[in-house]
Amino acid sequence: MERETFRERLLSAAFGAGWNLVCRLPESVARALFAFGADIAWRRQGPGVRVLEGNLVRVLRTDSAASLPPSEFGAELRALSRAVMRSYARYYLETFRLQIIPDERILAGMHVNQENVDLTLEHMRNGRGVIYALPHMGDFEQAGRWVILVGAGSFTTVAERLKPESVFEKFLAFRQGLGMEVLPTTGGPHPFGVMAQRLRAGKLVCIVADRDLSDTGVEVDFFGEKALFPAGPAMLAVQTGAALMPVACSFVGETDWAAHVHEEIPVPAEGSRKEKAAAMTQALARVFEQAIIEHPQDWHMLQKVFVNDLDPERLARSRDRTVTGNGGAGNVNGVGPANGSGPVDSAGTANGASTLEGASTAEGASTVDGSGT
């Protein structure tokens, strides 16, 4: 391992101390502290919160809020963004405390549509792999632990190798201890190939797939606009024959969770691999739309996803790759990285690598105001 700088060692030590403290505090105290931090971040309206509200505007335009006068629409938007920030803080809190949450509580507190969970396990017993593609909603870390407990045994995902390396190693060991196979994006075999192997062996792969900040995304219609989504989940299904099943997570009350496993998105009968993957990715976007409309407060999207918000030069590169056929097939999510902590993120940074406000830092070394470290 490359020798860490003094700053990296200090950051790693602070991260470890903070993680231990969160686990030692009474749950009620920890929840109150994280909610307080979320409110601070929301009031400061840093870059992450502003991007979040830009994304939520698209969601609100699709429901009754669209007919509100501008002042009332603005109030509705601010109230929703505050609820999202608190939900996002809860995600972080429960991720850090997942190692001390009893399995019995996870099993008892999870609300699911059992028929499609049973279908997932049946596919796996019959040797057919399953791809769970998820939006950034609810607590998918906890849902990952739950699916392992109910019979999946394990699942495979990808994580970006972040600095400090020691922080990455802590999270890697933590998730492996929960039963997850975590593939680093660098320093090992190509994640796409390994996941394809797992799927052909009848295993489960989990990928967070509602944004793509690489140069290889697929343009989809999303809340009435164009957005970039990763083609990786669909391409894995096309190439391996695995079942692509969208999953949307959300919070239920103060202590419970939900995960809705949607019907499989079938591979189209006609078209090239790229055309099939594009059609399946559009279908995935439609499922995500409905899930977000039903639980907008649990969509933790503090990054740009809509084409109109993206850097024109990067967007041009993405479209050029689409024309020339150079993108997508070899990457899980257009770029390969993951939610730093868990399922593939497609964003090029770790989900835990963003602060509560969305500015990039090492996971766990987050600040509430998004200033980064």
C-alpha positions as CSV (number, residue, x, y, z in Angstrom):
1,M,0.0,0.0,0.0
2,E,1.3,3.5,-0.9
3,R,2.5,5.4,2.1
4,E,-0.1,7.8,3.3
5,T,0.5,11.5,3.9
6,F,0.2,13.0,7.4
7,R,-3.1,14.6,6.4
8,E,-4.4,11.2,5.2
9,R,-3.4,9.5,8.4
10,L,-5.1,12.3,10.4
11,L,-8.2,12.0,8.3
12,S,-8.3,8.2,8.7
13,A,-7.9,8.5,12.5
14,A,-10.6,11.1,12.7
15,F,-12.9,8.9,10.6
16,G,-12.3,5.9,12.7
17,A,-12.9,7.8,15.9
18,G,-16.1,9.3,14.5
19,W,-17.4,6.0,13.4
20,N,-16.8,4.4,16.8
21,L,-18.5,7.4,18.5
22,V,-21.6,7.1,16.3
23,C,-21.9,3.4,17.3
24,R,-21.4,4.1,21.0
25,L,-23.9,6.9,21.3
26,P,-27.5,6.0,22.3
27,E,-29.5,5.8,19.1
28,S,-31.8,8.6,20.0
29,V,-28.9,10.9,20.6
30,A,-27.2,9.9,17.3
31,R,-30.4,10.5,15.4
32,A,-30.9,13.9,16.8
33,L,-27.3,14.9,16.0
34,F,-27.5,13.7,12.4
35,A,-30.9,15.5,11.9
36,F,-29.3,18.7,13.3
37,G,-26.4,18.4,10.9
38,A,-28.9,17.9,8.0
39,D,-30.8,21.0,9.0
40,I,-27.5,23.0,9.1
41,A,-26.6,21.8,5.7
42,W,-30.0,22.6,4.4
43,R,-30.1,26.1,5.8
44,R,-26.7,26.9,4.3
45,Q,-27.8,26.0,0.8
46,G,-24.4,24.9,-0.4
47,P,-23.7,23.5,-3.8
48,G,-25.1,20.1,-3.0
49,V,-28.4,21.4,-1.7
50,R,-28.8,23.7,-4.7
51,V,-28.3,20.8,-7.1
52,L,-30.7,18.7,-5.1
53,E,-33.4,21.4,-5.3
54,G,-32.8,21.7,-9.1
55,N,-33.4,18.0,-9.4
56,L,-36.5,18.1,-7.1
57,V,-38.0,20.9,-9.2
58,R,-38.4,18.3,-12.0
59,V,-40.1,15.9,-9.6
60,L,-42.5,18.5,-8.3
61,R,-43.5,19.6,-11.8
62,T,-45.0,16.2,-12.4
63,D,-47.5,16.4,-9.5
64,S,-50.1,18.8,-8.1
65,A,-47.4,21.2,-6.9
66,A,-46.8,22.3,-10.5
67,S,-50.1,24.3,-10.3
68,L,-49.1,26.2,-7.2
69,P,-48.3,29.9,-7.4
70,P,-44.5,30.6,-7.5
71,S,-44.3,31.5,-3.8
72,E,-46.1,28.4,-2.7
73,F,-44.1,26.2,-5.1
74,G,-40.9,27.6,-3.7
75,A,-42.1,26.8,-0.1
76,E,-43.0,23.3,-1.2
77,L,-39.6,22.8,-2.8
78,R,-37.8,24.0,0.3
79,A,-39.8,21.8,2.6
80,L,-39.1,18.8,0.4
81,S,-35.4,19.5,0.2
82,R,-35.2,19.7,3.9
83,A,-37.0,16.3,4.2
84,V,-34.5,14.9,1.7
85,M,-31.5,16.1,3.7
86,R,-32.9,14.6,6.8
87,S,-33.5,11.3,5.0
88,Y,-30.0,11.5,3.6
89,A,-28.6,12.0,7.1
90,R,-30.5,9.0,8.3
91,Y,-29.0,6.9,5.5
92,Y,-25.5,7.9,6.7
93,L,-26.4,7.3,10.4
94,E,-27.7,3.8,9.7
95,T,-24.8,2.9,7.4
96,F,-22.4,3.7,10.2
97,R,-24.5,1.9,12.8
98,L,-25.3,-1.1,10.6
99,Q,-22.6,-3.2,12.2
100,I,-24.5,-2.9,15.6
101,I,-28.1,-3.2,14.3
102,P,-29.2,-6.8,15.2
103,D,-30.1,-9.0,12.3
104,E,-33.5,-9.7,14.0
105,R,-34.3,-6.0,13.8
106,I,-33.4,-5.8,10.2
107,L,-35.6,-8.8,9.3
108,A,-38.5,-7.5,11.4
109,G,-38.3,-3.9,10.2
110,M,-38.1,-4.6,6.5
111,H,-41.3,-4.2,4.3
112,V,-41.1,-5.8,0.9
113,N,-43.3,-7.3,-1.8
114,Q,-42.4,-10.8,-1.0
115,E,-43.4,-12.4,-4.2
116,N,-40.6,-10.8,-6.2
117,V,-38.1,-11.5,-3.5
118,D,-39.1,-15.1,-3.7
119,L,-38.8,-14.9,-7.5
120,T,-35.3,-13.5,-7.1
121,L,-34.2,-16.4,-4.9
122,E,-35.9,-18.9,-7.3
123,H,-33.9,-17.5,-10.2
124,M,-30.7,-17.9,-8.2
125,R,-31.6,-21.5,-7.1
126,N,-32.1,-22.3,-10.8
127,G,-28.7,-20.9,-11.8
128,R,-29.9,-17.6,-13.3
129,G,-28.2,-14.5,-12.1
130,V,-30.1,-11.4,-10.9
131,I,-29.2,-7.7,-11.2
132,Y,-30.8,-5.4,-8.7
133,A,-30.6,-1.9,-10.2
134,L,-31.4,0.8,-7.6
135,P,-31.8,4.6,-7.5
136,H,-30.2,6.6,-4.7
137,M,-33.2,6.1,-2.4
138,G,-33.7,5.1,1.2
139,D,-31.1,2.9,2.9
140,F,-29.9,0.4,0.3
141,E,-27.0,-0.5,2.5
142,Q,-29.4,-2.0,5.0
143,A,-31.5,-3.5,2.2
144,G,-28.3,-5.2,1.0
145,R,-27.8,-6.8,4.5
146,W,-31.5,-7.8,4.5
147,V,-31.4,-9.6,1.2
148,I,-28.3,-11.6,2.3
149,L,-30.2,-12.6,5.5
150,V,-33.3,-13.8,3.6
151,G,-31.4,-16.2,1.4
152,A,-29.2,-14.5,-1.2
153,G,-26.2,-15.5,0.8
154,S,-24.1,-12.7,-0.7
155,F,-24.0,-10.3,-3.5
156,T,-21.4,-8.5,-5.6
157,T,-20.9,-4.8,-6.1
158,V,-18.2,-2.3,-6.9
159,A,-16.4,0.4,-4.9
160,E,-14.0,3.1,-6.0
161,R,-10.6,2.9,-4.4
162,L,-10.5,6.1,-2.5
163,K,-7.9,7.9,-0.5
164,P,-7.0,7.6,2.3
165,E,-6.4,4.0,1.4
166,S,-6.9,3.0,5.1
167,V,-10.4,4.4,5.1
168,F,-11.2,2.4,1.9
169,E,-9.8,-0.7,3.6
170,K,-12.0,-0.1,6.7
171,F,-15.1,0.1,4.6
172,L,-14.1,-2.8,2.4
173,A,-13.6,-5.0,5.5
174,F,-16.9,-3.8,7.0
175,R,-18.9,-4.7,3.9
176,Q,-17.2,-8.0,3.4
177,G,-18.0,-8.8,7.0
178,L,-21.7,-8.2,6.2
179,G,-21.5,-10.7,3.3
180,M,-20.9,-8.4,0.4
181,E,-18.3,-9.0,-2.3
182,V,-16.9,-5.6,-3.1
183,L,-14.8,-5.2,-6.2
184,P,-12.4,-2.3,-6.3
185,T,-12.4,-0.4,-9.5
186,T,-8.6,-0.4,-9.7
187,G,-5.9,-2.7,-8.5
188,G,-7.7,-5.9,-9.5
189,P,-9.7,-7.6,-12.2
190,H,-12.1,-5.5,-14.3
191,P,-15.3,-5.3,-12.3
192,F,-17.6,-5.7,-15.3
193,G,-16.0,-9.1,-16.2
194,V,-16.1,-10.3,-12.6
195,M,-19.8,-9.4,-12.3
196,A,-20.6,-11.1,-15.5
197,Q,-19.0,-14.2,-14.2
198,R,-21.0,-14.0,-11.0
199,L,-24.2,-13.6,-12.9
200,R,-23.5,-16.5,-15.1
201,A,-23.0,-18.5,-12.0
202,G,-26.4,-17.6,-10.7
203,K,-25.4,-14.9,-8.2
204,L,-26.8,-11.5,-7.3
205,V,-25.3,-8.2,-8.4
206,C,-26.5,-4.9,-7.0
207,I,-25.9,-1.6,-8.8
208,V,-27.0,1.9,-8.0
209,A,-27.9,3.2,-11.4
210,D,-29.8,6.5,-11.5
211,R,-27.0,8.8,-12.7
212,D,-23.9,8.7,-14.9
213,L,-21.2,11.3,-14.7
214,S,-18.8,9.5,-17.1
215,D,-18.5,9.9,-20.8
216,T,-20.5,6.8,-21.6
217,G,-24.0,7.4,-20.3
218,V,-27.2,6.7,-22.2
219,E,-29.7,9.5,-22.7
220,V,-33.1,8.7,-21.3
221,D,-36.4,10.6,-20.8
222,F,-36.6,11.3,-17.1
223,F,-39.2,13.6,-15.5
224,G,-39.9,15.3,-18.9
225,E,-36.3,16.0,-19.7
226,K,-33.2,14.2,-20.9
227,A,-30.9,12.6,-18.3
228,L,-27.8,10.5,-18.4
229,F,-28.1,7.0,-17.0
230,P,-25.5,4.2,-16.9
231,A,-25.9,1.4,-19.5
232,G,-24.0,-1.1,-17.4
233,P,-26.9,-2.9,-15.6
234,A,-28.8,-3.4,-18.9
235,M,-25.6,-4.4,-20.7
236,L,-24.9,-7.0,-18.1
237,A,-28.4,-8.4,-18.5
238,V,-28.0,-8.5,-22.3
239,Q,-24.6,-10.2,-22.2
240,T,-25.3,-12.8,-19.4
241,G,-29.1,-13.5,-19.6
242,A,-29.5,-12.4,-16.0
243,A,-32.8,-10.9,-14.8
244,L,-32.7,-7.1,-14.5
245,M,-35.0,-6.2,-11.7
246,P,-35.3,-2.6,-10.5
247,V,-35.4,-2.1,-6.7
248,A,-36.5,1.1,-4.9
249,C,-35.8,1.6,-1.2
250,S,-37.5,4.0,1.2
251,F,-37.9,4.7,4.8
252,V,-41.0,3.7,6.8
253,G,-41.6,5.8,9.9
254,E,-38.7,6.5,12.2
255,T,-37.3,3.0,12.5
256,D,-38.4,0.7,9.6
257,W,-37.5,0.4,5.9
258,A,-39.0,-0.7,2.6
259,A,-37.8,-2.2,-0.6
260,H,-40.0,-2.7,-3.6
261,V,-38.6,-5.3,-6.1
262,H,-40.1,-4.5,-9.5
263,E,-40.8,-6.9,-12.3
264,E,-38.0,-7.9,-14.5
265,I,-37.2,-5.7,-17.5
266,P,-36.9,-8.1,-20.4
267,V,-34.3,-8.0,-23.1
268,P,-35.9,-6.8,-26.3
269,A,-36.2,-9.4,-29.0
270,E,-34.7,-7.2,-31.8
271,G,-31.9,-4.7,-32.1
272,S,-28.2,-4.6,-31.5
273,R,-26.7,-5.1,-28.1
274,K,-26.4,-1.3,-27.7
275,E,-30.0,-0.7,-28.9
276,K,-31.3,-3.4,-26.5
277,A,-29.4,-1.9,-23.6
278,A,-30.6,1.6,-24.4
279,A,-34.2,0.4,-24.5
280,M,-33.8,-1.4,-21.2
281,T,-32.2,1.6,-19.6
282,Q,-35.1,3.8,-20.6
283,A,-37.5,1.3,-19.1
284,L,-35.4,1.4,-15.9
285,A,-35.7,5.2,-15.8
286,R,-39.5,4.9,-16.0
287,V,-39.6,2.6,-13.0
288,F,-37.3,5.0,-11.1
289,E,-39.5,7.9,-11.9
290,Q,-42.5,6.3,-10.4
291,A,-40.6,5.2,-7.3
292,I,-39.3,8.8,-6.8
293,I,-42.8,10.3,-7.3
294,E,-44.1,8.0,-4.5
295,H,-41.2,8.7,-2.1
296,P,-39.6,12.0,-3.2
297,Q,-38.2,12.7,0.3
298,D,-36.0,9.6,0.0
299,W,-34.3,10.4,-3.3
300,H,-30.8,11.5,-2.3
301,M,-29.7,13.0,-5.5
302,L,-27.2,15.8,-4.7
303,Q,-25.4,15.4,-8.0
304,K,-26.3,16.6,-11.5
305,V,-28.2,14.1,-13.5
306,F,-30.2,16.1,-16.1
307,V,-28.6,16.9,-19.4
308,N,-29.5,20.6,-19.2
309,D,-27.4,20.8,-16.0
310,L,-24.3,18.9,-17.2
311,D,-21.0,20.3,-18.5
312,P,-21.4,20.8,-22.3
313,E,-18.0,19.5,-23.1
314,R,-18.5,16.3,-21.2
315,L,-21.9,15.8,-22.7
316,A,-20.4,16.2,-26.2
317,R,-17.9,13.5,-25.4
318,S,-20.7,11.2,-24.2
319,R,-22.6,11.8,-27.4
320,D,-19.5,11.2,-29.5
321,R,-18.9,7.9,-27.8
322,T,-22.5,7.0,-28.5
323,V,-22.1,7.7,-32.2
324,T,-18.8,6.0,-32.5
325,G,-19.7,3.0,-30.3
326,N,-16.8,3.3,-27.9
327,G,-18.8,3.5,-24.7
328,G,-20.7,1.5,-22.2
329,A,-20.1,-2.2,-22.8
330,G,-17.0,-2.5,-20.8
331,N,-18.1,-0.4,-17.8
332,V,-20.6,-1.2,-15.2
333,N,-21.8,2.3,-15.0
334,G,-20.0,4.2,-17.6
335,V,-17.1,4.8,-15.3
336,G,-16.8,1.9,-13.0
337,P,-16.8,3.5,-9.5
338,A,-19.2,2.8,-6.8
339,N,-21.0,4.2,-3.9
340,G,-17.8,4.0,-2.1
341,S,-19.6,2.2,0.6
342,G,-21.8,-0.1,-1.3
343,P,-23.5,-0.7,-4.7
344,V,-22.1,0.8,-7.8
345,D,-22.7,4.4,-8.1
346,S,-22.0,5.4,-11.7
347,A,-20.9,8.8,-10.6
348,G,-17.2,8.4,-10.4
349,T,-17.1,9.1,-6.7
350,A,-18.2,7.2,-3.7
351,N,-21.6,7.9,-2.3
352,G,-20.0,8.0,1.1
353,A,-17.3,10.1,-0.6
354,S,-19.7,13.0,-0.8
355,T,-20.4,15.1,2.2
356,L,-23.9,15.6,3.5
357,E,-24.0,18.5,1.0
358,G,-22.6,16.6,-1.9
359,A,-19.0,17.9,-2.1
360,S,-16.5,15.2,-2.6
361,T,-14.4,14.1,0.3
362,A,-13.4,10.7,1.7
363,E,-16.3,8.7,3.0
364,G,-17.0,9.4,6.6
365,A,-14.8,12.4,6.6
366,S,-17.9,14.3,5.7
367,T,-18.9,17.7,6.9
368,V,-22.4,19.0,7.2
369,D,-21.9,22.1,5.2
370,G,-20.3,20.5,2.1
371,S,-17.1,22.4,2.4
372,G,-15.2,19.2,2.1
373,T,-11.8,18.3,3.5
